[in-house]
Amino acid sequence: MKYVCLTRVSSQGQMDGYSPEYQSNQFKKYVGEKPYVFFEEVEKGWRPVDKRNVLLDAIDCLENGDVLLVTHPDRLSRGDADERAYIKYLVRKKGARIEYTDAPNGETMEEKVMEMVTGIVSYIETHNIRRRVISAHQTAKIQKKRLGFVKYGYRDEDGKLVMDDQEQENIKYLKALRRKGYSLRKIVALASNVGVVNRKGKAFDLGSLRRILSRLDNAEQESVNH
């Protein structure tokens, strides 16, 4: 178990008491001797969660049982309860939780309600997606077609899914970098320098790289469980 400490700084943060130095000191007091990693997000106006790359990198770093540590709820999202509920949902999907150094009971009733609503909406969306996938698979089976996008590491040969040797080698390289603890951005940079790129011959974007590594993590976890 480790703490993933996230500071969020801006000129406003300097004025309201949440300077980088203050947040860092609070983390050190809270964590003590326990292991931690540190991420610093520079606030540049409002951005949706999927555009906040530092936050996504911090969440990506979480493992089962870890804690995403921030000083105060507004360091996650300023006054936006539904956005904080969504961030908490993403953290919980990793088997982790959020804690606050300055607000042990940081959740307001509004946030609790939004978290419940987010969970319900997520369940409905998941259920609808599952129904569409099952229907598509049934149609493809009748038409004797292979369904879906060919995941990285494989290729389609006459309707059959076979391993792509070059992409499998690329995956091994990406896994090795990941195990060394590099961030997604660093992995993209190092991989591009040695010619490890996506199918279009371009550098991996953070989203696709995150999906590839997440898929590998899940596969390894399943093999351990079995």
Residue pairs with C-beta under 8 A, 6 or more apart in sequence:
1 34
1 35
1 65
1 66
1 67
2 34
2 35
2 36
2 37
2 63
2 66
2 67
3 27
3 30
3 31
3 34
3 35
3 36
3 37
3 66
3 67
3 69
4 36
4 37
4 39
4 58
4 59
4 61
4 62
4 66
4 67
4 68
4 69
4 96
5 24
5 27
5 31
5 36
5 37
5 38
5 39
5 69
5 70
6 39
6 40
6 41
6 54
6 55
6 58
6 68
6 69
6 70
6 75
6 76
7 20
7 23
7 24
7 27
7 38
7 39
7 40
7 41
7 70
7 71
7 75
8 18
8 41
8 43
8 70
8 75
8 76
9 18
9 19
9 20
9 23
9 40
9 41
9 42
9 43
10 42
10 43
10 44
12 43
13 19
13 20
13 43
18 71
18 72
18 75
20 40
22 71
23 71
23 75
24 38
26 71
26 101
26 102
27 36
27 38
27 69
27 71
27 101
29 101
30 69
30 99
30 101
31 69
36 69
37 61
39 54
39 55
39 57
39 58
39 61
40 54
41 52
41 54
41 55
41 58
42 54
46 78
49 55
49 56
49 83
49 86
49 87
49 90
50 56
53 185
53 206
55 76
55 87
56 206
56 210
57 183
57 184
57 185
57 206
58 68
59 68
59 87
59 90
59 91
59 94
60 184
60 210
61 183
62 68
62 91
62 94
62 95
62 96
63 94
63 95
63 96
64 94
64 95
64 96
65 95
65 96
66 94
66 95
66 96
67 96
67 97
67 98
67 99
68 91
68 96
68 97
68 98
68 99
69 98
69 99
69 100
69 101
70 76
70 98
70 99
70 100
70 101
71 100
71 101
71 102
72 100
72 101
72 102
72 103
72 106
73 84
73 100
73 103
73 106
73 107
73 108
73 111
76 83
76 84
76 87
76 98
77 83
77 84
77 87
81 108
81 110
81 111
81 113
81 114
82 114
82 117
82 118
84 111
84 114
85 111
85 114
85 115
85 117
85 118
86 118
87 98
88 98
88 115
89 115
89 118
89 119
89 122
91 97
91 98
100 106
107 115
136 147
137 147
140 146
140 147
144 159
145 159
146 156
146 159
146 160
146 161
150 156
150 161
151 215
152 167
152 170
152 171
152 198
152 199
152 208
152 212
153 163
153 164
153 167
153 168
153 170
153 171
153 212
154 161
154 162
154 163
154 164
154 167
155 161
155 162
155 163
155 164
155 167
156 162
167 199
170 191
170 196
170 197
171 212
171 216
173 191
173 194
173 196
174 187
174 191
174 196
174 209
174 212
174 213
175 213
175 216
177 186
177 187
177 190
177 191
178 187
178 213
182 190
184 206
184 209
184 210
184 213
185 206
187 204
187 209
188 203
188 204
188 205
188 206
188 209
191 197
191 203
191 204
192 203
192 204
197 203
197 204
198 204
198 205
198 208
204 212
